[in-house]
Amino acid sequence: MSAIHFSPLLRRNGSRFASLVVSALLLGACNEAPQAELVSGINAETRNKAALQVSGQVISKAGKGSALVSAADVDGQSLCNGWEQVQVGDFVMENNIWGVGHAGGAEYLQCMQVQQDASGGFEMSWGWDWPVGGGLVKGYPVMIYGDKFGLVSAPKRTTGLPAKLRSLDEYIIHYDMESLGVSGASNIALESWMHTTKKTAIDNVGVEMMVWLDRTETFNTWGAHLWDVEIDGVTFELYQTDAPGWSYIAFVPKARVEGSRLRWNSFVEHLLDTGLADSGLYMANIEFGTELVSGQGDFTLKNFAIERGERSAALRSRPSARITRATSAAKG
């Protein structure tokens, strides 16, 4: 099990976030950082702030962000540069601002913070202040597990990813989340990218699967509503579109998903059962973040773990979901 303990760090009604806003704006911290190499397998014990000593291999040149660093190196620091990436256990924390162009050049703020506690675990939260306008996603601060377009959070022997859907291990996600002072349009969503080959590139994406846990009233997903489906006791509306250049599929709950445990395979199996995904696709990763369109807010994962285990052939073939209502809408 890959586990991290989180607790709230950013509070809009407290002095910590207020001072963080001021320093970010004064320093121009919201500008995208220069190109740098990304590395995986960083060992905090072999690093210091004067010299970069890493174990692992160079995995990509992303053309964005700063060099991937260990959580110990940025302990207590406010991370407000777009695309900053931090190794936290078997995860990578990323200050993703993929849709910043939708802000039209307006000022914004999106900051993350990681802090080590007395037990040696890490506490982490993020906060944002995005302008109204554009109507599209601007940022997705996120925790990454697996391989996202060449950014590898941990070795495959640890995550088991990428892996074909037909032989996917069992993945159980454990979490405890908290949102404070949220306004505007945003959601809380997990996702996985599924590729046609083991190579995790943007040009071979077959399916992008998102599972929303909550959203503000003003945030709606893309695509056509195909049907309603009950998965592990929760009713979701299922949406699909090919607009991005691949099949985007979103499970959107009718109400906030309460609880602390999610069987990820249940959603994957529903795609297989209904023909929305081919069993030969490779699932590359699991992500947990918040899609941000506008407004303000703070988000905390108090506890977060992904439990991986091998599944039997019988379990792989067992139905996992029940369609409760179909619609006549065509795929968008």
C-alpha positions as CSV (number, residue, x, y, z in Angstrom):
1,M,0.0,0.0,0.0
2,S,1.2,3.5,-0.9
3,A,0.1,5.8,1.8
4,I,0.5,9.5,2.8
5,H,-1.1,11.4,5.7
6,F,-2.5,14.8,4.9
7,S,-3.8,17.7,7.0
8,P,-5.1,21.2,6.2
9,L,-2.4,23.8,5.6
10,L,-4.1,26.5,3.5
11,R,-7.0,28.4,5.0
12,R,-8.7,31.3,3.3
13,N,-9.8,32.8,6.6
14,G,-6.4,32.4,8.1
15,S,-3.1,34.3,7.9
16,R,-1.2,31.5,6.2
17,F,-3.1,31.6,3.0
18,A,-3.4,35.4,3.1
19,S,0.4,35.8,3.3
20,L,0.9,33.2,0.7
21,V,-1.3,35.2,-1.7
22,V,0.7,38.3,-1.2
23,S,4.1,36.7,-1.6
24,A,3.0,34.9,-4.8
25,L,1.7,38.0,-6.4
26,L,4.7,40.1,-5.4
27,L,7.2,37.6,-6.7
28,G,5.3,36.8,-9.9
29,A,5.2,33.2,-8.8
30,C,2.3,32.3,-11.1
31,N,4.4,32.5,-14.2
32,E,5.3,29.2,-15.8
33,A,8.7,28.0,-14.8
34,P,11.4,27.3,-17.4
35,Q,12.1,23.9,-19.1
36,A,13.8,21.3,-17.0
37,E,14.5,17.6,-16.8
38,L,12.2,15.5,-14.7
39,V,13.6,12.6,-12.7
40,S,12.0,9.7,-10.8
41,G,13.0,7.7,-7.7
42,I,14.3,10.6,-5.7
43,N,15.6,9.6,-2.3
44,A,15.3,12.4,0.3
45,E,18.3,11.0,2.3
46,T,20.6,11.5,-0.6
47,R,19.6,15.0,-1.5
48,N,20.4,18.4,-0.1
49,K,19.6,21.9,-1.3
50,A,23.1,22.6,-2.5
51,A,23.5,19.6,-4.9
52,L,21.1,17.4,-6.7
53,Q,21.8,13.8,-5.9
54,V,19.2,11.4,-7.2
55,S,18.6,7.7,-7.7
56,G,16.5,6.5,-10.6
57,Q,16.6,7.6,-14.2
58,V,15.8,10.7,-16.2
59,I,12.4,10.0,-17.8
60,S,11.5,13.0,-19.9
61,K,12.0,16.6,-20.8
62,A,8.5,18.0,-20.3
63,G,9.2,21.5,-21.4
64,K,7.5,22.9,-18.4
65,G,7.8,22.9,-14.6
66,S,10.9,22.8,-12.5
67,A,13.1,19.7,-11.7
68,L,11.1,17.1,-9.7
69,V,12.3,17.4,-6.1
70,S,11.7,15.4,-3.0
71,A,9.1,16.5,-0.4
72,A,11.8,16.9,2.2
73,D,13.5,19.6,0.0
74,V,10.4,21.8,-0.1
75,D,9.1,21.1,3.4
76,G,6.9,24.0,4.5
77,Q,7.4,26.0,1.3
78,S,4.5,27.5,-0.8
79,L,4.6,26.1,-4.3
80,C,2.9,28.6,-6.6
81,N,4.8,28.1,-9.9
82,G,2.8,26.3,-12.6
83,W,3.8,22.7,-13.2
84,E,6.0,22.3,-10.1
85,Q,6.3,18.6,-9.3
86,V,7.3,17.0,-6.0
87,Q,8.0,13.4,-5.1
88,V,5.9,12.3,-2.1
89,G,6.3,8.6,-1.4
90,D,5.1,6.6,-4.4
91,F,3.2,9.7,-5.7
92,V,4.0,12.9,-7.5
93,M,2.3,16.1,-6.5
94,E,1.8,18.4,-9.5
95,N,0.6,22.0,-9.7
96,N,-1.1,21.4,-13.1
97,I,-2.2,24.5,-14.9
98,W,-2.9,22.9,-18.3
99,G,-5.8,25.3,-19.1
100,V,-4.1,28.6,-18.0
101,G,-4.7,30.0,-21.5
102,H,-8.4,30.0,-20.8
103,A,-7.8,32.8,-18.2
104,G,-7.0,35.2,-21.0
105,G,-4.0,36.6,-19.3
106,A,-5.8,37.6,-16.1
107,E,-4.1,37.3,-12.7
108,Y,-4.6,34.0,-10.8
109,L,-3.3,32.0,-7.9
110,Q,-2.8,28.3,-7.5
111,C,-0.5,27.1,-4.8
112,M,0.4,23.7,-3.2
113,Q,2.2,23.0,0.0
114,V,3.8,19.9,1.6
115,Q,5.0,19.7,5.1
116,Q,6.5,16.8,7.1
117,D,5.0,16.0,10.4
118,A,6.6,14.6,13.6
119,S,5.9,11.0,12.5
120,G,7.8,11.4,9.3
121,G,4.7,11.5,7.1
122,F,3.7,14.4,4.9
123,E,0.8,16.8,5.2
124,M,-0.4,18.5,2.0
125,S,-3.1,21.0,0.8
126,W,-3.7,23.3,-2.1
127,G,-5.6,26.5,-2.6
128,W,-6.6,28.6,-5.6
129,D,-8.1,31.9,-6.8
130,W,-9.1,31.8,-10.5
131,P,-10.9,34.6,-12.4
132,V,-14.3,34.1,-13.9
133,G,-14.2,33.8,-17.6
134,G,-13.6,31.3,-20.4
135,G,-15.9,28.7,-18.9
136,L,-13.2,26.0,-19.2
137,V,-10.9,24.1,-16.9
138,K,-7.8,26.2,-16.0
139,G,-6.0,24.1,-13.5
140,Y,-5.9,20.6,-12.1
141,P,-3.7,20.4,-8.9
142,V,-3.2,16.6,-8.5
143,M,-1.6,13.6,-7.0
144,I,-0.3,11.2,-9.6
145,Y,0.3,7.4,-9.2
146,G,1.8,5.5,-12.1
147,D,3.0,6.8,-15.5
148,K,1.5,10.1,-16.8
149,F,3.0,10.9,-20.3
150,G,6.5,9.8,-19.1
151,L,6.3,11.2,-15.6
152,V,6.7,8.1,-13.5
153,S,5.7,8.4,-9.8
154,A,7.2,5.0,-8.8
155,P,8.7,1.9,-10.5
156,K,6.2,-0.5,-12.2
157,R,7.0,-3.2,-9.7
158,T,5.4,-0.9,-7.1
159,T,2.4,0.5,-9.1
160,G,1.9,-2.3,-11.7
161,L,1.2,0.4,-14.3
162,P,0.9,0.6,-17.3
163,A,-1.1,-2.6,-17.6
164,K,-3.6,-4.0,-20.0
165,L,-7.2,-3.6,-18.8
166,R,-7.8,-7.4,-19.4
167,S,-5.1,-8.2,-16.8
168,L,-5.3,-5.3,-14.5
169,D,-4.5,-5.8,-10.8
170,E,-7.0,-4.8,-8.1
171,Y,-6.8,-1.1,-7.1
172,I,-8.5,0.2,-4.0
173,I,-8.3,3.9,-3.2
174,H,-8.6,5.1,0.4
175,Y,-9.1,8.8,1.1
176,D,-10.3,11.4,3.5
177,M,-10.9,14.8,1.9
178,E,-12.0,18.2,3.0
179,S,-12.9,21.3,1.0
180,L,-13.2,24.8,2.6
181,G,-14.4,28.2,1.2
182,V,-15.1,26.9,-2.3
183,S,-16.8,29.3,-4.7
184,G,-17.2,29.5,-8.4
185,A,-16.9,26.3,-10.6
186,S,-14.8,23.3,-9.7
187,N,-14.9,19.6,-9.0
188,I,-13.1,16.8,-7.1
189,A,-12.2,14.1,-9.6
190,L,-10.0,11.0,-10.1
191,E,-8.9,9.9,-13.5
192,S,-6.9,7.4,-15.5
193,W,-5.4,7.7,-18.9
194,M,-5.7,4.6,-21.1
195,H,-3.3,4.1,-24.1
196,T,-3.2,1.9,-27.2
197,T,0.4,0.9,-26.4
198,K,2.7,0.8,-23.4
199,K,4.1,4.1,-24.5
200,T,2.3,6.8,-22.5
201,A,2.1,9.6,-25.1
202,I,-0.6,12.1,-25.8
203,D,-0.9,10.8,-29.4
204,N,-1.9,7.3,-28.4
205,V,-4.6,8.0,-25.8
206,G,-7.6,5.8,-26.3
207,V,-9.7,6.7,-23.3
208,E,-9.6,9.3,-20.6
209,M,-11.8,8.1,-17.7
210,M,-12.8,10.5,-14.9
211,V,-14.7,9.7,-11.8
212,W,-16.1,12.8,-10.1
213,L,-16.7,12.8,-6.3
214,D,-18.2,16.2,-6.0
215,R,-18.8,19.4,-7.9
216,T,-20.1,22.9,-7.5
217,E,-23.6,23.6,-9.0
218,T,-22.1,25.7,-11.8
219,F,-19.7,23.0,-13.2
220,N,-21.0,20.6,-15.8
221,T,-19.0,18.0,-17.7
222,W,-18.5,17.5,-21.4
223,G,-20.3,15.1,-23.7
224,A,-23.6,13.4,-24.1
225,H,-25.4,11.7,-21.2
226,L,-25.5,8.0,-22.1
227,W,-27.1,6.5,-19.1
228,D,-27.2,6.3,-15.3
229,V,-25.3,3.5,-13.6
230,E,-25.1,2.3,-10.0
231,I,-21.6,1.3,-9.0
232,D,-20.8,0.0,-5.6
233,G,-24.0,1.5,-4.2
234,V,-23.5,5.0,-5.7
235,T,-25.5,6.3,-8.7
236,F,-23.5,8.1,-11.4
237,E,-24.5,9.8,-14.7
238,L,-22.3,8.6,-17.5
239,Y,-21.1,11.1,-20.1
240,Q,-19.0,10.6,-23.2
241,T,-17.5,12.7,-26.0
242,D,-14.7,12.3,-28.6
243,A,-14.1,16.1,-28.7
244,P,-10.6,16.0,-27.2
245,G,-9.4,13.7,-29.9
246,W,-9.9,10.6,-27.8
247,S,-12.8,9.2,-25.9
248,Y,-13.5,11.2,-22.7
249,I,-15.7,9.4,-20.3
250,A,-16.9,10.9,-17.0
251,F,-18.8,9.2,-14.1
252,V,-20.7,12.2,-12.5
253,P,-22.5,11.4,-9.2
254,K,-26.0,12.7,-8.6
255,A,-24.8,13.8,-5.1
256,R,-21.4,14.1,-3.4
257,V,-19.8,10.7,-2.9
258,E,-19.5,10.2,0.8
259,G,-17.1,7.6,2.1
260,S,-13.5,6.8,2.2
261,R,-13.0,3.9,-0.1
262,L,-13.3,3.5,-3.9
263,R,-12.8,0.3,-5.9
264,W,-11.2,1.7,-9.1
265,N,-11.7,-1.6,-11.0
266,S,-15.5,-1.3,-10.8
267,F,-15.4,1.7,-13.1
268,V,-12.9,0.1,-15.5
269,E,-15.0,-3.0,-15.7
270,H,-18.1,-1.0,-16.5
271,L,-16.3,0.4,-19.6
272,L,-15.4,-3.1,-20.6
273,D,-18.8,-4.5,-20.0
274,T,-20.5,-1.8,-22.1
275,G,-17.9,-1.7,-24.9
276,L,-16.7,1.8,-24.1
277,A,-13.2,0.6,-23.7
278,D,-11.2,-2.2,-25.3
279,S,-9.6,-4.8,-23.0
280,G,-6.3,-4.3,-24.9
281,L,-5.9,-0.7,-23.8
282,Y,-3.2,0.0,-21.2
283,M,-4.2,1.9,-18.0
284,A,-1.2,4.0,-17.2
285,N,-2.0,5.8,-14.0
286,I,-4.5,6.9,-11.3
287,E,-4.8,10.6,-10.4
288,F,-6.6,12.5,-7.6
289,G,-7.2,16.2,-8.0
290,T,-9.5,19.1,-8.4
291,E,-10.5,20.6,-11.8
292,L,-10.7,24.4,-11.4
293,V,-12.7,26.7,-13.7
294,S,-13.2,29.8,-11.5
295,G,-13.5,31.0,-8.0
296,Q,-11.6,30.3,-4.8
297,G,-11.1,27.4,-2.4
298,D,-8.9,25.2,-0.4
299,F,-8.7,21.4,-0.6
300,T,-7.0,18.8,1.7
301,L,-6.5,15.1,1.4
302,K,-6.2,14.2,5.1
303,N,-5.4,10.6,4.3
304,F,-4.7,9.0,0.9
305,A,-3.6,5.5,-0.1
306,I,-3.7,3.3,-3.1
307,E,-3.8,-0.4,-2.3
308,R,-2.8,-2.8,-5.1
309,G,-3.5,-6.5,-5.1
310,E,-3.7,-9.3,-7.7
311,R,-7.2,-10.3,-8.8
312,S,-8.4,-13.8,-9.7
313,A,-9.8,-14.7,-13.1
314,A,-13.2,-15.2,-11.6
315,L,-13.2,-11.7,-10.1
316,R,-12.1,-10.2,-13.4
317,S,-15.1,-11.7,-15.2
318,R,-17.7,-10.7,-12.6
319,P,-20.1,-7.8,-13.4
320,S,-19.5,-4.7,-11.3
321,A,-22.3,-2.3,-12.2
322,R,-26.0,-2.0,-13.0
323,I,-27.4,0.4,-15.6
324,T,-30.4,2.1,-14.0
325,R,-31.5,4.4,-16.8
326,A,-30.5,4.8,-20.4
327,T,-31.0,7.8,-22.6
328,S,-31.4,8.1,-26.3
329,A,-28.7,10.8,-26.7
330,A,-26.0,9.9,-29.2
331,K,-22.3,10.1,-28.3
332,G,-21.0,13.7,-28.5
